Amino acid sequence: MSEQHLTEAEDTLDESKFVRFEGSPFQLYQPYPPAGDQPTAIDTLVEGVEDGLAFQTLLGVTGSGKTFTMANTIARLGRPAIVFAPNKTLAAQLYSEFREFFPRNAVEYFVSYYDYYQPEAYVPQRDLFIEKDSSINEHIEQMRLSATKSLMERRDVVIVATVSAIYGIGNPSEYHQMILTLRTGDKLGQRDIIARLIAMQYNRNEADFQRGSFRVRGDTIDIFPAEHAEMAVRVELFDDEVETLQLFDPLTGRVRQKIPRFTVYPSSHYVTPRDTVVRAVETIKSELRERLEFFYSGGKLVEAQRLEQRTRFDLEMLQELGFCKGIENYSRHFSGAAPGEPPPTLVDYLPSDAIMMLDESHVLIGQLNGMYNGDRARKENLVDYGFRLPSALDNRPLKFNEFERKMRQVVFVSATPADYEQKTAGQVAEQLVRPTGLVDPEIEVRPARSQVDDVLGEINERVKVGDRVLVTVLTKRMAEQLTEFLADHGVKVRYLHSDIDTVERVEIIRDLRLGTFDVLVGINLLREGLDIPEVSLVAILDADKEGFLRAERSLIQTIGRAARNVNGKAILYADRVTDSMRRAIDETERRRNKQIAFNLENGITPRGVVKRIRDIIDGVYNVDDARAELKEQQTRAKFEDMSEKQLAKELKRLEKQMMEHAKNLEFEKAAQTRDQLALLRQRVFGANVGDHVSGVD
């Protein structure tokens, strides 16, 4: 979130709702005091950490306010915290909620920055080498850099991360060595600053001033720090001295404030000091010699030639530029680690007294366990066939036992703790009643034979009263086919599965809450933690198909998606009741009865959760998106003032302009004009009328 937006958001907050704890750097925004089981759970967890317990579990049902309990625990302890989530959608939701609770502290987001990722691989059966191909989300890369910067600079930090945090990044000590601190009055020449910035992998770009670049104008150097989205720093020199430092808006150029000092962080986690590069080049050469000997002695001439050619090219790039494509495969040489040693990860940037919280731990532990094996199998082929040196095997995620050794004090958070948590956790804090009085959804089992027609009828009933519906199926194909079927029957529906990228997943959930569509069809992503209070019905198709997606824990989690609505109901479509279904139904009933008893005892009438709808990650849209939105608003305003005659004229002009752009193969401009045309048609006809080609029905 930009500094400006943060300030505006803070201005609207009630100062009396901020809570401060003695000795804690956190300022917790507490719109309501802890209620129900929350106060006991918070006290238990805080005392457990202070008593030195290594593992604890927060067993909290859906809608009981687990995130609020976590935020209160972090604020009271006053230590840096990392909260792990099992997928990017949940991580984005947690990030949004923690930012609401800690608007004045550093809440950071650390997930994989790949929108698309095809790892390097070799298929020996077909002699097929697949080159690494990826698309990096610039904004998420900036947020990752911001996370490590915050850990190095302050204590009031909460980082929301996925398993991406156990993959290798640069060594913290070497990353720290590369930092450039600028102070007014420093004896520092223009050439010195430029040389340092280039070593930190900043690009000199006079024309296109973007994140991770700098420009030089006379005695002035403008730097756009890699970890900032909407702020740059201007360094004004007089002779060989830093005369002034100013923060300015890179979009408008407007100066915000003068500052006495500024720290510039490297533009990548893989930046390395020059002497380390020189040392690494020598050890890579030594390993290359050994490996070539191995291939020649085994008569593997093709592999030897392939390895030598690829590695020598990388060595040349390292000697000339200090980095090369696929530099992470040489990370062991840069860190000086022994073969087989764990790589440095985000966990190494955490202080020793940090708190770790594993949200939806029953899923997360399995993920942490499985990351290493899949990565290893792929890389062994690359090493065996001469595409990589054996040291590439050490560019890997942590093994689970290595992660365990690096764990700080841990709180597992789950509604359905698995075997690992039950075996490990020394203390369990239960949070089974909801402060809102909401009870677990009513469960009904119906025959699977007519499930599609039945679910269509149920959807129509819910949509009439303005509620939303989640439908879970078993495969991607089923999700897409069901979505198509429902759409053909007039239902506003979308699907959500793993092929949809991070930002789009977040937008889909936001649009469901806004009512842009009414039904969301999914597979595995409609389970843990999805917080959509508008959902009053969860339909589980093929509930009797035993397996991971229809196991007891999965069913409890999926049923729980309707637990934030007063009229919450879950329908399980099955031709027989499996053991998993029976246990899930019994556990949900037990929790339902406990909540009903609590409500009667305390005179509570269940009330629905009212949750503000906002972009889960403000600022996922970059500056270009902000400009486009502003332009659209201006266009809309311009159309409002036009007469009918002017509107008709404008319609013709835009149609002509769109065809002209298409004719010149300027498809992006044609698409922009098409969008303007759609906006104008909406204004003229009162609806968004699509293009209609005459003569075609």
RODOTI-84873 format. One line per 4 residues: number of its first residue (from 1); their letters; for each residue x, y, z of C-alpha. Coordinates in Angstrom, 1 decimal, decimal comma. Each point is the difference from the previous one (the first is absolute). Layout:
# residues N
NUM = A = X:Y:Z; ...
//
This chain:
# residues 697
1 = MSEQ = 0,0:0,0:0,0; 1,4:3,4:-0,9; 1,1:2,4:2,8; -2,6:2,5:-1,2
5 = HLTE = -2,9:-2,5:0,1; 1,2:-1,2:3,5; -0,2:3,5:1,3; -3,5:0,6:-1,5
9 = AEDT = -1,2:-3,3:1,5; 1,5:0,8:3,4; -1,8:3,4:0,0; -3,4:-1,8:0,0
13 = LDES = 0,8:-2,3:2,9; -1,2:0,7:3,5; 3,0:0,9:2,2; -1,7:-1,4:3,1
17 = KFVR = -0,1:-3,5:-1,6; 3,8:-0,3:-0,1; 1,4:-2,2:2,7; 3,6:0,1:1,2
21 = FEGS = 1,7:-2,6:2,2; 2,9:0,8:2,3; 3,4:-0,8:-1,6; -1,6:-0,8:-3,4
25 = PFQL = 0,7:2,0:-3,2; -3,4:-1,0:-1,4; -3,1:2,3:-0,1; -3,0:-2,4:-0,3
29 = YQPY = -3,1:1,5:-1,6; -2,7:-1,8:2,0; -3,5:1,0:-1,3; -1,6:-2,3:2,6
33 = PPAG = 1,4:-1,7:3,1; 0,8:-3,8:0,0; -3,2:-2,0:0,8; -1,2:-3,6:0,3
37 = DQPT = 3,0:-2,3:0,3; 2,4:2,6:-1,3; 1,3:1,5:3,3; 0,8:-3,5:1,4
41 = AIDT = 1,7:-1,1:-3,2; 2,1:3,2:-0,2; 1,1:-0,3:3,7; 0,8:-3,7:-0,5
45 = LVEG = 2,2:0,6:-3,1; 1,8:3,1:1,5; 0,8:-1,9:3,2; 1,1:-3,0:-2,0
49 = VEDG = 2,5:2,0:-2,0; 1,3:1,9:3,1; 0,4:-3,3:1,8; 2,2:-1,2:-2,9
53 = LAFQ = -2,3:-2,6:-1,6; 1,3:-1,0:-3,4; -3,4:-1,1:-1,4; -3,6:0,9:0,6
57 = TLLG = -3,2:-0,4:-1,9; -2,9:2,4:-0,4; -3,0:-2,2:-0,8; -2,5:2,4:-1,3
61 = VTGS = -3,2:-0,6:-2,0; -0,9:1,9:-3,1; -1,2:3,5:0,8; 1,3:0,0:3,6
65 = GKTF = 2,4:2,9:-0,8; 3,3:-2,0:-0,1; 1,8:2,8:-1,9; -1,1:2,6:2,7
69 = TMAN = 1,3:-2,4:2,7; 3,3:-0,3:-1,9; 0,3:3,8:-0,4; -0,6:0,6:3,8
73 = TIAR = 2,5:-2,7:0,9; 2,7:1,6:-2,3; -0,7:3,5:1,4; 0,2:-1,1:3,6
77 = LGRP = 3,3:-1,9:-0,5; 1,5:2,9:-2,0; 2,2:-2,2:-2,1; 0,4:-0,3:-3,8
81 = AIVF = -2,3:-2,7:-1,4; -0,3:-2,1:-3,1; -3,4:-1,4:-0,9; 0,1:-2,9:-2,5
85 = APNK = -3,1:-0,7:-2,3; -0,5:-3,1:-2,2; -0,8:2,0:-3,2; 0,3:3,5:-1,5
89 = TLAA = -3,8:0,6:0,2; 0,0:-0,5:3,8; 3,3:1,9:0,4; -1,6:3,0:-1,8
93 = QLYS = -3,0:-0,2:2,3; 2,2:-0,2:3,2; 2,2:2,9:-1,3; -3,1:2,1:-0,5
97 = EFRE = -1,4:-0,8:3,5; 3,4:0,5:1,8; 0,3:3,4:-1,7; -3,3:1,0:1,4
101 = FFPR = 1,1:-1,0:3,5; 3,5:1,6:-0,3; -0,4:3,0:-2,3; 3,0:1,8:1,6
105 = NAVE = 2,4:-3,0:0,0; 1,9:-1,9:-2,7; -2,3:-2,7:-1,4; 1,7:-1,7:-2,9
109 = YFVS = -0,8:-2,6:-2,6; 2,5:-2,7:-1,2; -1,3:-2,4:-2,6; 1,3:-1,4:-3,2
113 = YYDY = 0,4:2,8:-2,5; -0,6:-2,2:-3,1; -3,3:0,5:-1,9; 1,2:-2,8:-2,2
117 = YQPE = 2,9:-2,4:0,7; 1,4:-2,8:-2,2; 3,0:-1,4:1,8; 3,1:-1,2:-1,9
121 = AYVP = -0,4:-3,8:-0,6; 1,3:-2,9:-2,2; -2,0:-3,0:-1,1; 2,6:-2,7:-0,9
125 = QRDL = -2,6:-2,3:-1,6; -0,6:2,6:-2,8; 3,3:1,8:0,2; -2,0:3,1:0,7
129 = FIEK = 1,5:3,0:1,9; -2,5:2,5:1,2; 1,5:3,5:0,5; -1,0:1,9:3,2
133 = DSSI = -2,8:2,5:-0,9; -1,7:2,3:2,4; -2,0:3,2:0,4; 0,7:2,0:3,1
137 = NEHI = -2,6:2,2:1,7; 1,9:3,2:0,6; -2,3:1,2:2,8; 0,4:-3,2:2,0
141 = EQMR = 3,8:0,1:-0,6; -0,1:3,5:1,5; -2,0:-1,3:3,0; 2,5:-2,8:0,6
145 = LSAT = 2,9:2,5:0,0; -2,0:2,2:2,4; -0,5:-3,0:2,3; 3,8:-0,6:0,4
149 = KSLM = 0,6:3,8:0,4; -2,5:0,2:2,8; 1,6:-3,0:1,8; 3,4:1,7:-0,1
153 = ERRD = -1,3:3,4:1,1; -2,7:-0,4:2,6; -1,6:-2,2:2,7; -3,7:0,7:-0,7
157 = VVIV = -0,2:-2,4:-2,9; -2,7:-2,5:-1,0; 0,9:-2,0:-3,2; -2,7:-2,1:-1,7
161 = ATVS = 1,7:-2,7:-2,1; -0,7:-3,2:-1,9; 2,4:-3,0:-0,4; 2,0:2,3:-2,3
165 = AIYG = 1,7:1,0:3,3; 1,9:-3,3:0,1; 1,6:0,4:-3,4; 3,5:1,3:-0,3
169 = IGNP = 0,6:3,8:-0,3; 3,2:2,0:0,5; 2,1:-0,3:3,2; -1,2:2,6:2,6
173 = SEYH = 3,6:1,1:0,9; 1,0:0,5:-3,6; -3,2:1,8:-0,8; 0,6:2,3:3,0
177 = QMIL = 3,6:0,7:-1,2; -1,4:1,4:-3,3; -2,3:2,6:1,6; 0,8:3,7:-0,9
181 = TLRT = -0,6:2,5:2,7; -0,1:3,6:-1,1; 0,2:2,9:2,5; 0,1:3,8:-0,6
185 = GDKL = 3,6:1,2:0,3; 1,5:-3,4:-1,0; 3,2:0,2:-2,1; -1,2:-2,0:-3,0
189 = GQRD = 0,5:0,7:-3,7; -2,4:-0,5:-2,9; 2,1:-2,8:-1,4; 0,2:-1,8:3,3
193 = IIAR = -3,8:0,0:0,4; -0,6:-1,2:-3,6; 2,6:-2,8:0,5; -1,7:-1,1:3,2
197 = LIAM = -3,5:0,1:-1,6; 1,1:-2,1:-3,0; 1,6:-2,6:2,4; -3,4:-0,1:1,8
201 = QYNR = -1,5:-0,9:-3,4; -1,8:3,3:-0,6; -0,3:1,0:-3,7; 0,9:3,4:-1,3
205 = NEAD = -3,0:1,2:-2,0; -0,4:3,6:-1,0; -3,2:-0,5:-2,0; -2,1:-2,5:2,0
209 = FQRG = 0,3:0,7:3,7; -1,3:-3,2:1,6; 0,5:-2,0:3,2; 3,5:-1,3:0,3
213 = SFRV = 1,5:2,7:-2,2; 1,8:3,4:0,3; 0,6:3,0:-2,2; 2,7:2,7:0,1
217 = RGDT = -0,6:3,6:-0,8; 3,1:2,2:0,5; 0,7:-0,1:3,8; -3,3:-1,6:0,8
221 = IDIF = -0,6:-3,8:0,2; -3,6:-1,3:0,2; -0,3:-3,5:1,5; -3,2:-2,1:-0,2
225 = PAEH = 0,5:-2,5:2,9; -0,9:-3,6:-1,0; -2,1:-0,5:3,2; -2,2:3,0:-0,5
229 = AEMA = -3,0:0,4:-2,4; -0,7:3,7:0,2; 3,0:1,7:1,4; 3,4:1,0:-1,3
233 = VRVE = 3,0:1,8:1,5; 1,9:3,0:-1,6; 3,7:0,4:0,9; 1,4:3,5:-0,6
237 = LFDD = 3,8:0,2:0,0; 2,2:3,0:0,4; 3,5:-0,8:-1,2; 0,7:-3,4:1,7
241 = EVET = -2,5:0,4:2,9; -3,7:-0,9:0,5; -1,6:3,4:0,3; -3,7:-1,0:0,4
245 = LQLF = -2,2:-3,1:-0,1; -3,7:0,3:-1,0; -2,8:-2,5:-0,3; -2,2:0,6:-3,1
249 = DPLT = -2,9:-1,6:-1,9; 1,5:-1,7:-3,1; -3,3:0,5:-1,9; -0,5:3,7:0,5
253 = GRVR = 3,5:1,0:1,0; -1,4:1,9:3,0; 2,4:0,2:3,0; -1,5:-1,4:3,2
257 = QKIP = 2,6:0,8:2,6; 3,7:0,6:0,7; 1,6:-2,7:2,1; 3,4:-0,2:1,8
261 = RFTV = 0,8:-3,6:-1,0; -1,3:-2,8:-2,3; 0,9:-3,7:-0,3; 0,0:-1,5:-3,5
265 = YPSS = -0,5:-3,8:0,0; 1,2:-2,3:-2,9; -2,5:-0,6:-2,8; 0,3:-3,8:0,4
269 = HYVT = 0,5:-2,5:2,8; 2,7:-1,6:-2,1; 2,3:3,1:0,0; 3,6:-1,0:1,0
273 = PRDT = 3,1:2,0:0,9; 2,8:0,0:-2,7; 2,5:-2,0:2,1; -2,6:-2,7:0,6
277 = VVRA = -0,7:-0,3:-3,7; 3,8:-0,3:-0,7; 0,3:-2,8:2,7; -3,2:-1,7:-1,4
281 = VETI = 1,4:0,0:-3,6; 3,1:-1,9:1,2; -2,0:-2,7:1,9; -2,4:-0,4:-3,0
285 = KSEL = 3,1:-0,5:-2,3; 1,3:-2,6:2,4; -3,3:-1,9:0,2; -0,3:0,2:-3,8
289 = RERL = 3,4:-1,7:-0,4; -1,0:-2,8:2,3; -3,3:-0,6:-1,7; 1,6:0,0:-3,5
293 = EFFY = 2,5:-2,6:1,2; -2,9:-2,1:1,2; -1,9:0,2:-3,4; 3,2:-0,7:-2,1
297 = SGGK = 1,0:-3,0:2,1; -3,6:-1,4:-0,5; 0,2:0,7:-3,7; -2,9:2,5:0,2
301 = LVEA = 1,4:2,5:-2,6; -3,3:1,7:-0,9; -0,7:0,7:3,7; 3,5:1,3:0,5
305 = QRLE = -0,1:2,4:-3,0; -3,5:1,2:1,0; 1,0:0,8:3,6; 3,3:1,7:-1,0
309 = QRTR = -1,7:2,2:-2,6; -2,9:1,1:2,4; 2,2:0,5:3,1; 2,8:1,9:-1,8
313 = FDLE = -2,6:2,4:-1,4; -1,4:0,6:3,5; 3,5:0,5:1,4; 0,7:2,7:-2,6
317 = MLQE = -3,3:1,8:0,9; 0,9:-0,1:3,7; 3,5:1,4:-0,6; -1,3:2,8:-2,2
321 = LGFC = -3,3:0,9:1,6; 0,0:-1,6:3,4; -3,2:-2,0:-0,8; -1,3:-2,4:-2,6
325 = KGIE = -3,2:-1,7:-1,1; -0,8:-2,8:2,5; 2,5:1,4:2,6; -2,0:-1,7:2,8
329 = NYSR = 1,4:-3,4:-1,2; 3,4:1,2:1,2; -1,3:1,2:3,4; 2,1:-2,5:1,9
333 = HFSG = 3,2:1,5:-1,4; -1,1:3,5:0,9; -1,0:-0,9:3,6; 3,1:-2,1:0,5
337 = AAPG = -2,1:-2,8:1,4; 1,0:-3,6:0,0; -1,7:-2,5:-2,3; -3,4:-1,0:1,4
341 = EPPP = -0,3:3,0:2,4; -3,4:1,7:0,0; -0,2:3,2:-2,1; -0,7:3,4:1,6
345 = TLVD = -3,7:0,8:-0,1; -2,3:2,7:1,4; -0,1:-1,9:3,3; 3,7:1,0:0,4
349 = YLPS = -0,9:3,7:-0,2; -2,2:-0,5:3,1; 1,3:1,0:3,4; 0,5:-2,9:2,5
353 = DAIM = -3,0:1,2:2,2; -2,5:0,2:-2,9; -3,3:-1,8:0,3; -1,2:-2,4:-2,7
357 = MLDE = -3,6:-0,6:-0,7; -1,1:-2,8:-2,4; -3,5:0,8:-1,1; -2,0:-3,1:-1,2
361 = SHVL = 2,9:-2,0:1,2; -1,7:-3,4:-0,9; 0,6:1,0:-3,7; 3,2:1,9:0,5
365 = IGQL = 2,0:-2,7:1,7; -0,6:-2,3:-2,9; 1,1:2,6:-2,5; 3,2:0,7:2,0
369 = NGMY = 0,7:-3,7:0,0; -0,5:-0,5:-3,8; 1,9:2,9:-1,5; 3,6:-1,4:0,1
373 = NGDR = -0,7:-3,4:-1,7; -1,7:1,4:-3,1; 2,8:2,5:-0,5; 2,7:-2,6:0,5
377 = ARKE = -1,4:-2,5:-2,6; 0,0:2,7:-2,7; 3,5:1,3:0,7; 1,6:-3,4:0,2
381 = NLVD = -0,8:-0,5:-3,7; 1,6:3,4:-0,9; 3,2:-1,0:1,9; 0,2:-3,5:-1,4
385 = YGFR = -0,3:1,1:-3,6; 2,5:2,9:0,2; -2,4:3,0:0,1; 1,1:1,1:3,5
389 = LPSA = 2,8:-0,5:2,5; -0,8:-2,2:3,0; 0,0:3,2:2,2; -3,3:0,9:-1,7
393 = LDNR = -1,6:-2,7:2,2; 0,6:2,4:3,0; -2,1:2,7:-1,6; -3,2:-1,5:1,6
397 = PLKF = -2,7:0,4:2,6; 0,7:-1,0:3,5; -0,6:-3,6:1,0; -2,6:-0,3:2,7
401 = NEFE = 2,5:-1,0:2,7; 2,1:3,1:-1,0; -3,0:2,2:0,3; -0,7:-1,5:3,5
405 = RKMR = 3,5:0,9:1,1; -0,5:3,6:-1,2; -3,5:0,3:1,7; -0,4:2,7:2,6
409 = QVVF = -2,8:-0,3:2,6; -3,0:-1,3:-2,0; -3,7:0,3:0,2; -2,0:-2,4:-2,2
413 = VSAT = -3,4:1,5:-1,0; -2,7:-2,3:-1,3; -3,6:-1,1:0,4; 1,1:-3,6:-0,7
417 = PADY = 3,5:-0,6:1,3; 1,8:-3,0:-1,6; 2,2:-2,7:1,5; 3,2:2,1:0,0
421 = EQKT = -1,6:2,8:2,1; -1,7:-2,5:2,3; 3,4:-1,8:0,6; 2,1:3,2:0,3
425 = AGQV = -2,1:2,8:1,6; 0,5:0,2:3,7; -3,0:2,2:0,7; -3,4:0,4:-1,8
429 = AEQL = -1,9:3,3:0,2; -3,6:-0,7:-1,1; -2,2:2,6:-1,7; -3,3:-1,8:-0,7
433 = VRPT = -2,6:2,7:0,5; -0,5:3,0:-2,2; -0,5:3,4:1,5; -2,7:0,6:-2,6
437 = GLVD = -2,0:-3,0:1,2; 0,0:-1,5:-3,4; -0,5:-3,8:0,0; 1,6:-2,5:-2,3
441 = PEIE = -2,0:-0,6:-3,2; -2,9:-2,4:-0,1; 1,1:-3,1:-2,0; -2,2:-1,9:-2,4
445 = VRPA = 0,9:-3,2:-2,0; -1,7:-0,3:-3,4; 0,3:-2,7:-2,8; 2,8:0,6:-2,5
449 = RSQV = -2,0:-1,3:-3,0; -1,8:3,3:-0,5; 2,6:2,3:1,6; 0,5:2,4:-2,9
453 = DDVL = -3,7:0,8:-0,5; -0,6:0,1:3,7; 2,9:2,4:0,6; -1,4:2,3:-2,8
457 = GEIN = -3,3:0,2:1,8; 1,7:0,8:3,4; 2,2:2,7:-1,7; -3,1:1,7:-1,4
461 = ERVK = -1,6:0,1:3,4; 3,1:1,6:1,6; 0,6:2,5:-2,8; -3,6:1,2:0,4
465 = VGDR = 0,8:1,3:3,5; 3,4:1,4:-1,0; 2,2:-2,7:1,5; 3,1:-1,7:-1,5
469 = VLVT = 0,7:-3,7:-0,6; 3,2:-2,1:0,0; 0,0:-3,3:-2,0; 2,9:-2,4:0,3
473 = VLTK = 0,8:-2,7:-2,5; 2,8:-2,5:-0,4; 1,9:1,0:-3,2; 0,8:3,1:-2,1
477 = RMAE = -2,0:-1,3:-2,9; -3,1:-0,5:2,2; 0,4:3,5:1,3; 0,1:1,5:-3,5
481 = QLTE = -2,9:-2,2:-1,3; -2,2:0,8:3,0; 0,8:3,7:-0,4; -1,1:-0,2:-3,7
485 = FLAD = -3,2:-1,9:0,9; -1,0:2,5:2,7; 0,8:3,0:-2,3; -2,2:-1,6:-2,7
489 = HGVK = -2,8:0,0:2,5; 0,3:3,7:0,8; 2,2:-0,2:3,1; 2,8:2,5:0,5
493 = VRYL = 2,8:-2,3:0,7; 3,8:-0,3:0,0; 2,5:-2,8:0,8; 3,2:0,1:2,1
497 = HSDI = 2,8:-2,5:-0,4; 3,8:-0,2:0,0; 0,4:1,2:-3,6; -1,3:3,4:1,0
501 = DTVE = 2,8:2,3:1,0; 0,4:1,7:3,5; -1,4:3,4:-0,8; -3,0:-1,3:-2,0
505 = RVEI = -0,9:-2,4:2,9; -0,1:3,0:2,4; -2,1:1,9:-2,5; -2,5:-2,9:-0,4
509 = IRDL = -0,6:-0,2:3,7; -0,4:3,7:0,3; -2,5:0,0:-2,9; -2,0:-2,8:1,6
513 = RLGT = -0,4:2,0:3,1; -0,9:3,1:-2,0; -2,7:-2,0:-1,8; 1,5:0,3:-3,5
517 = FDVL = -0,9:-3,7:-0,1; -1,9:-2,3:2,4; 1,6:-3,4:-0,2; 3,6:-1,1:0,2
521 = VGIN = 1,0:-3,6:-1,1; 3,3:-1,4:1,3; 1,9:-3,0:1,0; 2,6:0,3:2,7
525 = LLRE = 0,2:3,8:0,3; -3,5:0,3:1,6; 1,1:-1,5:3,3; 2,3:1,4:2,6
529 = GLDI = -0,5:3,6:1,2; -2,0:1,5:-2,8; -1,8:2,8:1,7; -3,3:0,8:-1,9
533 = PEVS = -2,8:0,9:2,4; -2,5:0,3:-2,9; 0,2:-3,7:-0,7; -3,1:-1,8:1,5
537 = LVAI = 0,2:-3,3:-1,9; 2,9:-2,4:-0,6; -0,8:-2,9:-2,4; 2,5:-2,9:0,1
541 = LDAD = -0,4:-2,1:-3,1; 1,0:-3,7:0,0; 0,5:0,1:3,8; 0,2:-3,8:0,2
545 = KEGF = 3,1:-0,3:-2,2; 2,6:-0,9:2,6; 3,4:1,8:-0,4; 1,9:3,1:1,0
549 = LRAE = -2,7:2,4:-1,2; -2,8:-1,8:1,8; 1,9:-1,0:3,2; -1,3:0,9:3,4
553 = RSLI = 2,2:3,1:0,4; -0,7:1,2:-3,5; -3,8:-0,3:0,5; 0,0:1,8:3,3
557 = QTIG = 2,0:2,9:-1,5; -2,2:0,2:-3,1; -3,2:-0,1:2,1; 1,5:2,8:2,1
561 = RAAR = -0,1:2,4:-2,9; -3,7:0,5:0,7; 0,5:0,6:3,8; 0,3:3,8:-0,4
565 = NVNG = -3,6:0,4:-1,1; -3,2:-0,2:2,3; -1,7:-2,1:-2,6; 3,0:-2,3:-0,6
569 = KAIL = -0,7:-3,4:-1,5; 2,1:-2,8:-1,5; -1,3:-2,6:-2,4; 2,0:-3,2:-0,5
573 = YADR = -1,0:-1,8:-3,1; 0,7:-3,7:0,5; -1,6:-3,4:-0,7; 1,4:-1,4:3,2
577 = VTDS = 1,4:1,4:3,3; 3,7:-0,7:0,2; 2,0:-0,2:3,3; 1,6:3,4:-0,8
581 = MRRA = -3,4:1,6:-0,6; -1,4:-1,5:3,2; 3,0:1,3:2,1; -0,2:3,5:-1,7
585 = IDET = -3,8:0,2:0,6; 0,4:-1,2:3,7; 2,8:2,6:0,7; -2,0:2,8:-1,6
589 = ERRR = -3,0:-1,0:2,1; 2,1:0,0:3,2; 1,3:3,5:-0,7; -3,5:1,2:-1,0
593 = NKQI = -1,5:-1,3:3,3; 2,8:1,7:2,0; -0,6:3,3:-1,7; -3,8:-0,3:0,5
597 = AFNL = 0,5:-0,7:3,7; 2,4:3,0:0,3; -2,6:2,3:-1,7; -2,8:-1,2:2,4
601 = ENGI = 2,2:0,5:3,0; 1,1:3,5:-0,9; -3,3:1,2:-1,7; 1,7:0,4:-3,4
605 = TPRG = -2,0:0,3:-3,2; 2,1:-1,2:-3,0; 0,9:2,9:-2,3; 1,7:-0,1:-3,4
609 = VVKR = 3,6:1,1:-0,5; 0,2:3,4:-1,6; 3,4:0,3:-1,7; 1,1:3,0:-2,0
613 = IRDI = 0,7:-0,9:-3,7; 3,4:1,2:-1,1; 2,7:-1,0:-2,4; 1,8:-2,8:1,8
617 = IDGV = 3,3:1,4:-1,1; -0,2:3,7:-0,5; 2,6:0,9:-2,5; 0,1:-3,3:-1,9
621 = YNVD = -0,9:2,4:-2,8; 3,0:2,0:-1,0; 0,2:3,7:-0,8; -1,1:-0,7:-3,6
625 = DARA = -3,2:-1,5:1,3; -0,6:3,0:2,2; 0,5:2,3:-3,0; -2,4:-2,1:-2,1
629 = ELKE = -2,6:0,2:2,7; 0,4:3,8:0,3; -0,3:0,2:-3,8; -3,2:-2,1:0,0
633 = QQTR = -1,5:2,3:2,7; 0,9:3,1:-2,1; -1,5:-1,6:-3,1; -3,2:-1,0:1,9
637 = AKFE = -0,3:3,6:1,2; 0,5:1,4:-3,5; -2,8:-2,3:-1,4; -2,4:1,1:2,8
641 = DMSE = 0,1:3,6:-1,4; -0,7:-0,9:-3,7; -3,3:0,5:-1,8; -1,6:-2,9:-2,0
645 = KQLA = 1,3:1,5:-3,2; 3,6:0,3:1,3; -0,2:-3,6:1,4; -1,0:-1,4:-3,4
649 = KELK = 2,9:1,9:-1,6; 2,4:-1,3:2,6; -1,2:-3,6:-0,5; 0,8:0,2:-3,7
653 = RLEK = 3,4:1,6:0,6; 1,0:-2,7:2,5; -1,2:-2,8:-2,3; 2,1:1,5:-2,8
657 = QMME = 3,0:0,4:2,3; -0,3:-3,6:1,2; 0,0:-1,3:-3,6; 2,9:2,2:-0,9
661 = HAKN = 2,1:-1,4:3,0; -0,9:-3,6:-1,0; 1,0:0,7:-3,6; 3,4:1,3:1,1
665 = LEFE = 0,4:-3,1:2,3; -0,1:2,2:3,1; -2,0:-2,5:1,9; 0,5:1,5:3,5
669 = KAAQ = -1,2:3,4:-1,1; -2,9:-1,7:-1,8; -1,0:-1,8:3,2; 0,2:3,3:2,0
673 = TRDQ = -2,3:1,7:-2,6; -2,3:-3,0:0,1; -0,3:0,5:3,8; -0,8:3,7:-0,4
677 = LALL = -2,6:-1,0:-2,6; -1,6:-2,4:2,4; -0,1:2,7:2,7; -1,7:2,4:-2,4
681 = RQRV = -2,6:-2,6:-1,2; -0,8:-0,6:3,6; -0,7:3,7:0,4; -2,1:0,2:-3,2
685 = FGAN = -2,0:-3,2:0,3; 0,0:-0,5:3,7; 1,7:-3,4:-0,2; 3,3:-1,3:-1,2
689 = VGDH = -0,9:-1,0:-3,5; 2,5:-2,3:-1,7; 1,1:0,3:-3,6; -2,5:-1,5:-2,5
693 = VSGV = 1,1:-1,0:-3,5; -2,9:0,6:-2,4; -1,3:-3,0:-1,7; 1,1:-2,4:2,8
697 = D = -2,5:-1,2:2,6
//
